[in-house]
Amino acid sequence: LVPAYFADSTLWSQLISSTAGNKPMYVVVNVNNGPGAIKNSSYESWIHQLIENSKIPVGYVYTSYGSRAISDVENDIDRWLSFYPEVKGFFIDEVNATTSNVSYYQSIVNYIKGKGDYVVILNPGVVPADKTYFDSSMSDLVVTFEGNGTSALSAASSSHREKSACLVHGTSASDFSTVYDSITSSSGANCAVIYITDDTMPGGPIERTIIY
């Protein structure tokens, strides 16, 4: 799961040609905190090339932890499908995965699924307090950890491994194996889908260096 929050053509070429073995690679496309106000021909081309190279592009949509107007979220979804109809799904960011927000996110997911059979990835960045978010009617993947490599070593375990993803930044090359083993083991964060980078926050997009 690669959060591709960059507009550098060299990095896009690297990403498009990279491999994940025989596993699917989801790529979060973020034009301008979402689809942007107008279509961008570069992103249109990159999305097409991702598909040609057997990758799964998903459009970025933020929700302000459940406080953003659903109509605004739906407008972003509509713009993604209008500007970039080849996207295969949506990465719903800033998710407040509590019981009180289930209906809010279910409404968004229902709107997406009403448009077609699109992938839905929810990003609370932690294991949801309400496990409803793992239901098939709510998500295809849930980001259960987003943080630095040190924190990943003690991340909370998830009982929904195959639907869990980890986004790990601030990991030195010498620690890759340790962090990888931690977040994929039965005693670690137990994530089946991962992304690891040596880049850090807040000094620029953590996603600019594709590492693992």
Contacts in CASP RR format, 6 or more apart in sequence:
PFRMAT RR
TARGET T0000
AUTHOR 0000-0000-0000
METHOD contacts of the structure
MODEL  1
LVPAYFADSTLWSQLISSTAGNKPMYVVVNVNNGPGAIKNSSYESWIHQL
IENSKIPVGYVYTSYGSRAISDVENDIDRWLSFYPEVKGFFIDEVNATTS
NVSYYQSIVNYIKGKGDYVVILNPGVVPADKTYFDSSMSDLVVTFEGNGT
SALSAASSSHREKSACLVHGTSASDFSTVYDSITSSSGANCAVIYITDDT
MPGGPIERTIIY
1 25 0 8 1.000
1 26 0 8 1.000
1 28 0 8 1.000
1 121 0 8 1.000
1 141 0 8 1.000
1 143 0 8 1.000
1 165 0 8 1.000
1 167 0 8 1.000
1 193 0 8 1.000
1 194 0 8 1.000
1 195 0 8 1.000
2 15 0 8 1.000
2 25 0 8 1.000
2 26 0 8 1.000
2 27 0 8 1.000
2 28 0 8 1.000
2 195 0 8 1.000
2 207 0 8 1.000
2 210 0 8 1.000
3 28 0 8 1.000
3 30 0 8 1.000
3 91 0 8 1.000
3 167 0 8 1.000
3 195 0 8 1.000
3 206 0 8 1.000
3 207 0 8 1.000
4 11 0 8 1.000
4 12 0 8 1.000
4 15 0 8 1.000
4 27 0 8 1.000
4 28 0 8 1.000
4 29 0 8 1.000
4 30 0 8 1.000
4 207 0 8 1.000
5 28 0 8 1.000
5 30 0 8 1.000
5 60 0 8 1.000
5 205 0 8 1.000
5 207 0 8 1.000
5 208 0 8 1.000
6 12 0 8 1.000
6 205 0 8 1.000
6 207 0 8 1.000
6 208 0 8 1.000
7 42 0 8 1.000
8 208 0 8 1.000
9 42 0 8 1.000
11 208 0 8 1.000
11 210 0 8 1.000
12 46 0 8 1.000
12 49 0 8 1.000
14 210 0 8 1.000
15 27 0 8 1.000
15 50 0 8 1.000
15 210 0 8 1.000
16 46 0 8 1.000
16 49 0 8 1.000
16 50 0 8 1.000
16 53 0 8 1.000
16 55 0 8 1.000
17 53 0 8 1.000
18 25 0 8 1.000
18 210 0 8 1.000
19 25 0 8 1.000
24 55 0 8 1.000
24 56 0 8 1.000
25 54 0 8 1.000
25 55 0 8 1.000
25 56 0 8 1.000
26 55 0 8 1.000
26 56 0 8 1.000
26 58 0 8 1.000
26 91 0 8 1.000
26 119 0 8 1.000
26 121 0 8 1.000
26 141 0 8 1.000
26 193 0 8 1.000
27 50 0 8 1.000
27 55 0 8 1.000
27 56 0 8 1.000
27 57 0 8 1.000
27 58 0 8 1.000
28 58 0 8 1.000
28 59 0 8 1.000
28 60 0 8 1.000
28 91 0 8 1.000
28 121 0 8 1.000
29 43 0 8 1.000
29 46 0 8 1.000
29 47 0 8 1.000
29 57 0 8 1.000
29 58 0 8 1.000
29 59 0 8 1.000
29 60 0 8 1.000
29 84 0 8 1.000
29 87 0 8 1.000
30 59 0 8 1.000
30 60 0 8 1.000
31 40 0 8 1.000
31 43 0 8 1.000
31 60 0 8 1.000
33 60 0 8 1.000
33 62 0 8 1.000
34 59 0 8 1.000
34 60 0 8 1.000
34 61 0 8 1.000
34 62 0 8 1.000
34 76 0 8 1.000
34 80 0 8 1.000
35 59 0 8 1.000
35 76 0 8 1.000
35 79 0 8 1.000
35 80 0 8 1.000
35 83 0 8 1.000
35 84 0 8 1.000
36 79 0 8 1.000
36 83 0 8 1.000
38 83 0 8 1.000
39 82 0 8 1.000
39 83 0 8 1.000
39 84 0 8 1.000
40 83 0 8 1.000
43 84 0 8 1.000
44 83 0 8 1.000
44 84 0 8 1.000
46 57 0 8 1.000
47 57 0 8 1.000
47 84 0 8 1.000
47 86 0 8 1.000
47 87 0 8 1.000
48 86 0 8 1.000
50 56 0 8 1.000
50 57 0 8 1.000
51 57 0 8 1.000
51 86 0 8 1.000
51 88 0 8 1.000
56 88 0 8 1.000
56 89 0 8 1.000
56 119 0 8 1.000
57 84 0 8 1.000
57 86 0 8 1.000
57 87 0 8 1.000
57 88 0 8 1.000
57 89 0 8 1.000
58 87 0 8 1.000
58 88 0 8 1.000
58 89 0 8 1.000
58 90 0 8 1.000
58 91 0 8 1.000
58 119 0 8 1.000
58 121 0 8 1.000
59 80 0 8 1.000
59 84 0 8 1.000
59 87 0 8 1.000
59 89 0 8 1.000
59 90 0 8 1.000
59 91 0 8 1.000
60 90 0 8 1.000
60 91 0 8 1.000
60 93 0 8 1.000
61 73 0 8 1.000
61 76 0 8 1.000
61 77 0 8 1.000
61 80 0 8 1.000
61 90 0 8 1.000
61 91 0 8 1.000
61 92 0 8 1.000
61 93 0 8 1.000
62 68 0 8 1.000
62 93 0 8 1.000
62 94 0 8 1.000
63 73 0 8 1.000
63 92 0 8 1.000
63 93 0 8 1.000
63 94 0 8 1.000
63 95 0 8 1.000
63 96 0 8 1.000
63 104 0 8 1.000
63 105 0 8 1.000
63 108 0 8 1.000
64 94 0 8 1.000
65 94 0 8 1.000
65 95 0 8 1.000
65 96 0 8 1.000
66 94 0 8 1.000
66 95 0 8 1.000
66 96 0 8 1.000
66 101 0 8 1.000
66 104 0 8 1.000
66 105 0 8 1.000
68 94 0 8 1.000
70 104 0 8 1.000
70 107 0 8 1.000
70 108 0 8 1.000
70 111 0 8 1.000
73 108 0 8 1.000
73 111 0 8 1.000
74 108 0 8 1.000
74 111 0 8 1.000
77 90 0 8 1.000
77 108 0 8 1.000
77 111 0 8 1.000
77 112 0 8 1.000
77 115 0 8 1.000
80 87 0 8 1.000
80 90 0 8 1.000
81 87 0 8 1.000
81 115 0 8 1.000
87 118 0 8 1.000
88 118 0 8 1.000
88 119 0 8 1.000
89 112 0 8 1.000
89 118 0 8 1.000
89 119 0 8 1.000
89 120 0 8 1.000
89 121 0 8 1.000
90 112 0 8 1.000
90 118 0 8 1.000
90 119 0 8 1.000
90 120 0 8 1.000
90 121 0 8 1.000
91 121 0 8 1.000
91 123 0 8 1.000
92 105 0 8 1.000
92 108 0 8 1.000
92 109 0 8 1.000
92 120 0 8 1.000
92 121 0 8 1.000
92 122 0 8 1.000
92 123 0 8 1.000
93 123 0 8 1.000
94 123 0 8 1.000
95 101 0 8 1.000
95 105 0 8 1.000
95 122 0 8 1.000
95 123 0 8 1.000
95 124 0 8 1.000
95 125 0 8 1.000
95 133 0 8 1.000
96 124 0 8 1.000
97 105 0 8 1.000
97 122 0 8 1.000
97 124 0 8 1.000
97 126 0 8 1.000
97 128 0 8 1.000
97 129 0 8 1.000
97 130 0 8 1.000
97 133 0 8 1.000
97 142 0 8 1.000
98 128 0 8 1.000
98 129 0 8 1.000
98 130 0 8 1.000
99 129 0 8 1.000
99 130 0 8 1.000
99 132 0 8 1.000
102 130 0 8 1.000
102 132 0 8 1.000
102 133 0 8 1.000
102 138 0 8 1.000
105 122 0 8 1.000
105 133 0 8 1.000
105 138 0 8 1.000
106 137 0 8 1.000
106 138 0 8 1.000
109 120 0 8 1.000
109 137 0 8 1.000
109 138 0 8 1.000
109 139 0 8 1.000
112 118 0 8 1.000
112 120 0 8 1.000
113 120 0 8 1.000
119 140 0 8 1.000
119 141 0 8 1.000
120 138 0 8 1.000
120 139 0 8 1.000
120 140 0 8 1.000
120 141 0 8 1.000
121 139 0 8 1.000
121 140 0 8 1.000
121 141 0 8 1.000
121 142 0 8 1.000
121 143 0 8 1.000
121 165 0 8 1.000
122 133 0 8 1.000
122 138 0 8 1.000
122 139 0 8 1.000
122 141 0 8 1.000
122 142 0 8 1.000
122 143 0 8 1.000
123 142 0 8 1.000
123 143 0 8 1.000
123 146 0 8 1.000
124 133 0 8 1.000
124 142 0 8 1.000
124 143 0 8 1.000
124 144 0 8 1.000
125 143 0 8 1.000
125 144 0 8 1.000
125 145 0 8 1.000
125 146 0 8 1.000
125 147 0 8 1.000
125 167 0 8 1.000
126 144 0 8 1.000
126 145 0 8 1.000
126 146 0 8 1.000
126 156 0 8 1.000
127 144 0 8 1.000
127 145 0 8 1.000
127 156 0 8 1.000
127 157 0 8 1.000
127 158 0 8 1.000
127 164 0 8 1.000
128 134 0 8 1.000
128 142 0 8 1.000
128 144 0 8 1.000
131 160 0 8 1.000
132 138 0 8 1.000
133 139 0 8 1.000
133 142 0 8 1.000
134 142 0 8 1.000
134 160 0 8 1.000
134 163 0 8 1.000
139 163 0 8 1.000
140 163 0 8 1.000
141 163 0 8 1.000
141 164 0 8 1.000
141 165 0 8 1.000
141 193 0 8 1.000
142 160 0 8 1.000
142 163 0 8 1.000
142 164 0 8 1.000
142 165 0 8 1.000
143 164 0 8 1.000
143 165 0 8 1.000
143 166 0 8 1.000
143 167 0 8 1.000
144 155 0 8 1.000
144 156 0 8 1.000
144 158 0 8 1.000
144 160 0 8 1.000
144 164 0 8 1.000
144 165 0 8 1.000
144 166 0 8 1.000
144 189 0 8 1.000
144 191 0 8 1.000
145 151 0 8 1.000
145 152 0 8 1.000
145 155 0 8 1.000
145 156 0 8 1.000
145 166 0 8 1.000
145 167 0 8 1.000
145 168 0 8 1.000
145 183 0 8 1.000
145 189 0 8 1.000
145 191 0 8 1.000
146 166 0 8 1.000
146 167 0 8 1.000
146 168 0 8 1.000
147 167 0 8 1.000
147 168 0 8 1.000
147 169 0 8 1.000
148 168 0 8 1.000
148 169 0 8 1.000
148 170 0 8 1.000
148 171 0 8 1.000
148 200 0 8 1.000
149 168 0 8 1.000
149 169 0 8 1.000
149 170 0 8 1.000
149 171 0 8 1.000
149 175 0 8 1.000
149 179 0 8 1.000
149 196 0 8 1.000
152 166 0 8 1.000
152 168 0 8 1.000
152 171 0 8 1.000
152 179 0 8 1.000
152 182 0 8 1.000
152 183 0 8 1.000
152 189 0 8 1.000
153 178 0 8 1.000
153 179 0 8 1.000
153 182 0 8 1.000
153 188 0 8 1.000
155 166 0 8 1.000
155 182 0 8 1.000
155 183 0 8 1.000
155 188 0 8 1.000
155 189 0 8 1.000
156 189 0 8 1.000
157 186 0 8 1.000
157 187 0 8 1.000
157 188 0 8 1.000
157 189 0 8 1.000
157 190 0 8 1.000
158 164 0 8 1.000
158 189 0 8 1.000
158 190 0 8 1.000
158 191 0 8 1.000
159 190 0 8 1.000
161 190 0 8 1.000
161 191 0 8 1.000
161 192 0 8 1.000
162 192 0 8 1.000
163 192 0 8 1.000
164 189 0 8 1.000
164 190 0 8 1.000
164 191 0 8 1.000
164 192 0 8 1.000
164 193 0 8 1.000
165 191 0 8 1.000
165 192 0 8 1.000
165 193 0 8 1.000
165 194 0 8 1.000
165 195 0 8 1.000
166 183 0 8 1.000
166 189 0 8 1.000
166 191 0 8 1.000
166 193 0 8 1.000
166 194 0 8 1.000
166 195 0 8 1.000
167 194 0 8 1.000
167 195 0 8 1.000
168 179 0 8 1.000
168 183 0 8 1.000
168 194 0 8 1.000
168 195 0 8 1.000
168 196 0 8 1.000
168 197 0 8 1.000
169 196 0 8 1.000
169 197 0 8 1.000
169 198 0 8 1.000
169 199 0 8 1.000
169 200 0 8 1.000
169 201 0 8 1.000
169 206 0 8 1.000
170 197 0 8 1.000
170 198 0 8 1.000
170 199 0 8 1.000
170 200 0 8 1.000
170 206 0 8 1.000
171 179 0 8 1.000
171 196 0 8 1.000
171 197 0 8 1.000
171 198 0 8 1.000
171 211 0 8 1.000
172 198 0 8 1.000
173 198 0 8 1.000
173 211 0 8 1.000
176 196 0 8 1.000
176 211 0 8 1.000
176 212 0 8 1.000
179 196 0 8 1.000
180 194 0 8 1.000
180 196 0 8 1.000
180 212 0 8 1.000
182 188 0 8 1.000
182 189 0 8 1.000
183 189 0 8 1.000
183 190 0 8 1.000
183 191 0 8 1.000
183 194 0 8 1.000
184 190 0 8 1.000
184 191 0 8 1.000
184 192 0 8 1.000
184 194 0 8 1.000
194 212 0 8 1.000
195 212 0 8 1.000
196 211 0 8 1.000
196 212 0 8 1.000
197 206 0 8 1.000
197 207 0 8 1.000
197 209 0 8 1.000
197 210 0 8 1.000
197 211 0 8 1.000
197 212 0 8 1.000
198 209 0 8 1.000
198 211 0 8 1.000
199 205 0 8 1.000
199 206 0 8 1.000
199 207 0 8 1.000
199 208 0 8 1.000
199 209 0 8 1.000
200 206 0 8 1.000
END
